[in-house]
């Protein structure tokens, strides 16, 4: 059972997908980079990503919330969650 939870563009050639997957009877949360092929077909999964037990989701959530807190504290993200313009410009150069 594979269930797509969410996806978003990383750059013009890649997207990040978050999926619920089952492997050998274990429920996994898979966060993986998918790349677009030249033929324009369905994006393909890359080896870049992680698969982890769904039991670890609370620790991942805690780490991400701490990352958000640090970014805001450092002035790299606004209180509303908007990334600074400088980081957005660098992100655009990846495309």
Backbone torsions as a table, in degrees:
resi	resn	phi	psi	omega
1	UNK	NA	114.1	173.4
2	UNK	-111.2	130.1	178.7
3	UNK	-132.3	120.1	177.6
4	UNK	-73.2	124.3	179.2
5	UNK	-95.7	-40.6	179.9
6	UNK	-169.7	160.9	177.3
7	UNK	-152.6	150.9	177.2
8	UNK	-154.4	154.1	-176.9
9	UNK	-72.2	130.5	172.7
10	UNK	-88.3	-46.4	175.0
11	UNK	-159.8	-170.1	-175.0
12	UNK	-69.6	-13.8	-177.9
13	UNK	-111.4	-7.9	-173.8
14	UNK	-142.9	154.7	172.1
15	UNK	-135.7	158.9	177.5
16	UNK	-108.7	130.8	178.9
17	UNK	-119.2	139.2	173.8
18	UNK	-111.9	122.5	-175.7
19	UNK	-133.9	151.0	168.4
20	UNK	-96.2	125.4	-177.1
21	UNK	-131.6	159.8	174.3
22	UNK	-120.1	132.9	178.2
23	UNK	-139.3	119.5	-179.7
24	UNK	50.2	43.6	177.3
25	UNK	80.5	2.4	180.0
26	UNK	-105.3	135.0	176.4
27	UNK	-83.7	125.8	-176.5
28	UNK	-125.0	147.1	169.4
29	UNK	-99.1	121.7	-176.1
30	UNK	-115.1	122.7	176.6
31	UNK	-117.9	112.2	-168.7
32	UNK	-141.1	148.0	173.3
33	UNK	-85.7	130.1	173.6
34	UNK	-110.7	143.1	-179.5
35	UNK	-116.4	150.4	179.3
36	UNK	-90.0	136.2	179.0
37	UNK	-89.4	160.8	-178.4
38	UNK	-64.0	-28.4	-178.3
39	UNK	-78.0	-3.0	176.9
40	UNK	76.5	13.1	178.7
41	UNK	-75.6	-166.6	178.8
42	UNK	-60.7	140.8	176.3
43	UNK	-59.4	147.9	-178.4
44	UNK	-107.7	143.3	177.7
45	UNK	-72.3	140.0	176.3
46	UNK	-100.3	168.5	175.5
47	UNK	-75.3	-6.4	-179.0
48	UNK	-81.1	110.2	179.0
49	UNK	161.0	-176.6	177.5
50	UNK	-135.1	147.4	169.0
51	UNK	-121.7	130.8	-177.2
52	UNK	-142.2	155.0	177.3
53	UNK	-58.0	141.0	177.6
54	UNK	-63.5	-17.8	177.7
55	UNK	-64.9	-20.9	-178.9
56	UNK	-88.4	-3.2	-177.7
57	UNK	-55.9	-43.2	179.2
58	UNK	-58.7	-38.6	178.4
59	UNK	-68.6	-37.9	177.2
60	UNK	-64.0	-44.9	179.0
61	UNK	-59.8	-42.7	-179.9
62	UNK	-62.6	-43.2	179.6
63	UNK	-65.0	-40.9	179.1
64	UNK	-66.5	-40.2	177.1
65	UNK	-64.5	-38.5	176.9
66	UNK	-66.4	-39.7	176.2
67	UNK	-60.4	-42.4	177.8
68	UNK	-63.3	-42.2	179.7
69	UNK	-60.6	-45.2	-179.4
70	UNK	-64.6	-43.1	178.5
71	UNK	-59.7	-42.4	178.6
72	UNK	-66.7	-42.0	179.6
73	UNK	-61.7	-37.7	-179.4
74	UNK	-82.4	-2.7	179.3
75	UNK	78.2	15.1	179.8
76	UNK	-89.1	-8.8	179.1
77	UNK	-144.0	139.0	179.0
78	UNK	-73.6	164.3	176.4
79	UNK	-57.8	-24.4	179.1
80	UNK	-84.4	-5.0	178.2
81	UNK	95.5	15.2	179.7
82	UNK	-90.9	130.1	179.3
83	UNK	-73.9	145.5	-177.4
84	UNK	-59.0	152.7	-177.5
85	UNK	-58.7	-38.7	-178.7
86	UNK	-60.8	-44.3	179.6
87	UNK	-68.0	-34.3	177.6
88	UNK	-66.0	-38.1	178.7
89	UNK	-65.6	-40.4	177.8
90	UNK	-65.2	-39.5	178.8
91	UNK	-61.2	-40.7	179.5
92	UNK	-65.3	-28.2	-179.9
93	UNK	-73.5	-15.2	176.4
94	UNK	-71.5	-19.7	-174.1
95	UNK	-77.5	NA	NA
